[in-house]
Amino acid sequence: SQVFCNIWAVMWMVLSRMSVFLVAMLSITRAYSITCPFRIISKNLIRAVIGAAFLVHTLGSTIPLWYGSDNQYTKVVAGCNDYERIVPDAAVTAMEVFDSIGITIPIPIIFLSFLQTVVQLVKKPVGMKGREARSRR
């Protein structure tokens, strides 16, 4: 059915982008926890950021539906195909912006937080204090 396929298409896009976002969040919080081990990360802040990301990704994934793009079930491929992906240039630009937010931006963030984690772990191995960490270098 058309309704199921439209919901499936939106959820497929949202979940793929949220998985990249959640990896970025995990990398950032890990780097922060290793860099500042005695500071507590606010759970409410994390929930708010994840909720905002979910809304942004959902909004971006529904843009084709606003312009009448349909997803229909076809027996030939045994799945949902998108028909009529013809949308105005402004909508294509908006979709590209949402794609860059969802996929491109988290990549350098993940890499930089990885580097920060490695630097902190090399500088002072976890579980070692003071003289032990210095003598190990």
C-alpha positions as CSV (number, residue, x, y, z in Angstrom):
1,S,0.0,0.0,0.0
2,Q,1.1,3.6,-0.6
3,V,0.8,4.7,3.0
4,F,3.0,1.8,4.2
5,C,5.6,2.5,1.6
6,N,5.7,6.2,2.3
7,I,6.2,5.5,6.1
8,W,8.8,2.8,5.2
9,A,10.7,5.2,3.0
10,V,10.8,7.9,5.6
11,M,11.8,5.6,8.4
12,W,14.5,4.0,6.3
13,M,16.1,7.4,5.7
14,V,15.6,8.6,9.3
15,L,17.1,5.4,10.8
16,S,20.1,5.3,8.5
17,R,20.9,9.0,9.3
18,M,20.2,8.5,13.0
19,S,22.7,5.6,13.2
20,V,25.4,7.8,11.9
21,F,24.4,10.6,14.3
22,L,24.4,8.2,17.3
23,V,27.9,7.0,16.4
24,A,29.0,10.6,16.4
25,M,27.3,11.2,19.8
26,L,29.0,8.1,21.2
27,S,32.3,9.3,19.9
28,I,31.9,12.8,21.3
29,T,30.7,11.7,24.7
30,R,33.5,9.1,24.9
31,A,36.1,11.7,24.1
32,Y,34.6,14.1,26.6
33,S,34.5,11.5,29.3
34,I,38.1,10.6,28.8
35,T,39.3,14.2,28.6
36,C,37.3,15.4,31.6
37,P,36.7,12.2,33.7
38,F,35.2,14.0,36.7
39,R,32.6,16.0,34.8
40,I,29.1,14.5,34.5
41,I,27.4,14.7,31.1
42,S,23.8,15.8,31.4
43,K,21.4,13.0,30.4
44,N,18.7,15.6,29.6
45,L,21.1,17.4,27.3
46,I,21.8,14.1,25.5
47,R,18.1,13.3,25.2
48,A,17.4,16.8,23.9
49,V,20.1,16.6,21.2
50,I,19.0,13.1,20.1
51,G,15.4,14.3,20.0
52,A,16.3,17.4,17.9
53,A,18.4,15.3,15.5
54,F,15.4,12.9,15.1
55,L,13.1,15.8,14.3
56,V,15.6,17.3,11.8
57,H,16.1,14.0,10.1
58,T,12.4,13.2,9.9
59,L,11.7,16.7,8.5
60,G,14.4,16.2,5.8
61,S,13.2,12.8,4.9
62,T,9.6,13.9,4.4
63,I,10.5,16.7,1.9
64,P,9.7,14.6,-1.2
65,L,6.3,13.7,0.2
66,W,5.4,17.4,0.5
67,Y,5.7,17.7,-3.3
68,G,3.7,14.6,-4.1
69,S,6.4,12.0,-4.5
70,D,4.8,8.6,-4.0
71,N,6.2,5.3,-2.9
72,Q,4.3,2.2,-4.2
73,Y,4.6,-1.5,-3.6
74,T,5.6,-3.5,-6.7
75,K,5.5,-7.3,-6.9
76,V,8.3,-7.3,-9.4
77,V,10.9,-6.2,-6.8
78,A,8.8,-7.3,-3.8
79,G,9.3,-4.0,-2.2
80,C,8.6,-0.3,-2.3
81,N,9.8,1.8,-5.2
82,D,9.6,5.6,-5.4
83,Y,7.7,7.0,-8.3
84,E,7.5,10.6,-9.4
85,R,10.6,11.8,-7.7
86,I,10.1,15.1,-9.6
87,V,10.4,17.8,-7.0
88,P,11.2,21.5,-7.4
89,D,14.9,22.8,-7.3
90,A,14.3,24.4,-3.9
91,A,13.2,21.0,-2.5
92,V,16.3,19.3,-4.0
93,T,18.5,21.9,-2.4
94,A,16.8,21.4,0.9
95,M,17.2,17.7,0.6
96,E,20.9,18.1,-0.1
97,V,21.3,20.3,3.0
98,F,19.6,17.7,5.1
99,D,21.8,15.0,3.6
100,S,24.9,17.0,4.4
101,I,23.7,17.5,7.9
102,G,22.9,13.8,8.3
103,I,25.8,12.2,6.7
104,T,28.7,14.5,5.8
105,I,29.0,16.6,9.0
106,P,29.2,13.7,11.5
107,I,32.2,12.2,9.7
108,P,34.8,14.8,10.7
109,I,33.3,15.0,14.1
110,I,33.7,11.3,14.6
111,F,37.3,11.4,13.3
112,L,38.3,14.4,15.5
113,S,36.8,12.8,18.6
114,F,38.6,9.6,17.8
115,L,41.9,11.6,17.6
116,Q,41.1,13.3,20.9
117,T,40.5,9.9,22.5
118,V,43.7,8.5,21.2
119,V,45.8,11.5,22.4
120,Q,44.3,11.3,25.8
121,L,44.8,7.6,26.1
122,V,48.4,7.8,25.0
123,K,49.0,10.8,27.3
124,K,47.7,9.0,30.4
125,P,46.5,5.4,30.1
126,V,43.2,4.6,31.8
127,G,43.5,3.3,35.3
128,M,47.0,4.6,36.0
129,K,47.9,7.5,38.1
130,G,50.8,9.9,38.4
131,R,54.2,8.1,38.7
132,E,52.9,4.8,37.2
133,A,51.7,6.5,34.0
134,R,55.0,8.5,33.6
135,S,57.2,5.5,34.2
136,R,55.3,3.5,31.5
137,R,56.2,6.0,28.7
